[in-house]
Amino acid sequence: MNYQCFFFDKNIFFSQGLKSVIQDACDDSMRVQFTSSNNIHQLVEVLKQQRNEREQRWVICDFESFPQGRFNVLNMIKMYYRHHRQKLVILLSENNIPLFFALHSLLPGAHWLLKSESKQNVNLFFNELKCSEIGQTVFSPSLVSYTRMKWLTADAGCYISSDEWWLMEEIFKGKSLSQIANEVNINVRRLSYYKRRLMKRLNVTSNVALFNVFKCIVATPRND
């Protein structure tokens, strides 16, 4: 079996570490080819490519490396990766966890890995990914434990829905609630309710505080 691994990640050092883990997970009979880019258009072209039936294609994307307007970017990605039966892995930082349910609803067939996992858990993740069938989902062990803990402690309210995420991205574009309501033909009171609910979940009382917290959740890493 041949493996094609494409990395979409601005942090080349992290990608290099994952390459070593993937190589360790593959035995001598498996040929692995690695490519990488931080260009969103190249990622889309890779997702559009037909997959050879004798190979597996893993497309590994760092969530924080996606450009602004990530809600729309992920919807675009969804159009292609399932069509060609390839395995999409999304890398999450711990500050992205509140978006996990929204992300999973957008990309239900993707696989999810926390970047802060131990080396042992990362090895386990890629071994499970290698053996998984199309339609099965592999989750980062710590992500499973974290979400289970939140549900058991009735703390699932910290998670952000896809509706709330979409609304915040529209607000970040400088639009008022009235403008957004007119564009999508929705009652402005409903949008106001989404916003108030999100502020309550994040325990903030002002627009400035809401923007600051949300920017942290969808933070883009600096290129130092």
GINOR-V523930 format. One record per residue. RES is the residue in three letters. NEAR is the number of other ideal C-beta (glycine too) atoms within 10 Angstrom. Layout:
res=RES near=NEAR
res=RES near=NEAR
//
This chain:
res=MET near=12
res=ASN near=12
res=TYR near=19
res=GLN near=19
res=CYS near=23
res=PHE near=20
res=PHE near=25
res=PHE near=25
res=ASP near=22
res=LYS near=16
res=ASN near=17
res=ILE near=11
res=PHE near=7
res=PHE near=16
res=SER near=20
res=GLN near=13
res=GLY near=14
res=LEU near=21
res=LYS near=16
res=SER near=10
res=VAL near=14
res=ILE near=22
res=GLN near=14
res=ASP near=12
res=ALA near=20
res=CYS near=16
res=ASP near=8
res=ASP near=5
res=SER near=6
res=MET near=14
res=ARG near=11
res=VAL near=16
res=GLN near=11
res=PHE near=17
res=THR near=10
res=SER near=15
res=SER near=16
res=ASN near=18
res=ASN near=10
res=ILE near=16
res=HIS near=8
res=GLN near=14
res=LEU near=23
res=VAL near=15
res=GLU near=12
res=VAL near=19
res=LEU near=23
res=LYS near=12
res=GLN near=13
res=GLN near=8
res=ARG near=13
res=ASN near=10
res=GLU near=6
res=ARG near=7
res=GLU near=13
res=GLN near=20
res=ARG near=22
res=TRP near=20
res=VAL near=22
res=ILE near=24
res=CYS near=24
res=ASP near=23
res=PHE near=23
res=GLU near=19
res=SER near=21
res=PHE near=22
res=PRO near=11
res=GLN near=11
res=GLY near=13
res=ARG near=20
res=PHE near=19
res=ASN near=13
res=VAL near=17
res=LEU near=20
res=ASN near=13
res=MET near=13
res=ILE near=24
res=LYS near=17
res=MET near=11
res=TYR near=18
res=TYR near=21
res=ARG near=17
res=HIS near=12
res=HIS near=14
res=ARG near=13
res=GLN near=21
res=LYS near=22
res=LEU near=20
res=VAL near=21
res=ILE near=24
res=LEU near=24
res=LEU near=20
res=SER near=15
res=GLU near=12
res=ASN near=12
res=ASN near=20
res=ILE near=20
res=PRO near=21
res=LEU near=23
res=PHE near=21
res=PHE near=16
res=ALA near=19
res=LEU near=22
res=HIS near=17
res=SER near=12
res=LEU near=19
res=LEU near=20
res=PRO near=11
res=GLY near=16
res=ALA near=21
res=HIS near=21
res=TRP near=21
res=LEU near=24
res=LEU near=23
res=LYS near=19
res=SER near=13
res=GLU near=17
res=SER near=11
res=LYS near=11
res=GLN near=9
res=ASN near=15
res=VAL near=21
res=ASN near=15
res=LEU near=16
res=PHE near=24
res=PHE near=23
res=ASN near=16
res=GLU near=16
res=LEU near=20
res=LYS near=18
res=CYS near=10
res=SER near=14
res=GLU near=5
res=ILE near=10
res=GLY near=9
res=GLN near=12
res=THR near=15
res=VAL near=20
res=PHE near=17
res=SER near=23
res=PRO near=18
res=SER near=16
res=LEU near=20
res=VAL near=12
res=SER near=11
res=TYR near=15
res=THR near=17
res=ARG near=10
res=MET near=10
res=LYS near=17
res=TRP near=11
res=LEU near=9
res=THR near=8
res=ALA near=7
res=ASP near=10
res=ALA near=12
res=GLY near=11
res=CYS near=11
res=TYR near=17
res=ILE near=24
res=SER near=16
res=SER near=17
res=ASP near=15
res=GLU near=21
res=TRP near=25
res=TRP near=18
res=LEU near=24
res=MET near=20
res=GLU near=17
res=GLU near=19
res=ILE near=19
res=PHE near=14
res=LYS near=10
res=GLY near=7
res=LYS near=15
res=SER near=12
res=LEU near=18
res=SER near=11
res=GLN near=14
res=ILE near=17
res=ALA near=17
res=ASN near=12
res=GLU near=10
res=VAL near=11
res=ASN near=6
res=ILE near=14
res=ASN near=9
res=VAL near=14
res=ARG near=9
res=ARG near=13
res=LEU near=20
res=SER near=14
res=TYR near=11
res=TYR near=18
res=LYS near=17
res=ARG near=10
res=ARG near=15
res=LEU near=20
res=MET near=17
res=LYS near=11
res=ARG near=17
res=LEU near=18
res=ASN near=9
res=VAL near=16
res=THR near=9
res=SER near=9
res=ASN near=11
res=VAL near=9
res=ALA near=13
res=LEU near=17
res=PHE near=14
res=ASN near=12
res=VAL near=16
res=PHE near=22
res=LYS near=12
res=CYS near=11
res=ILE near=16
res=VAL near=21
res=ALA near=13
res=THR near=14
res=PRO near=13
res=ARG near=6
res=ASN near=7
res=ASP near=3
//
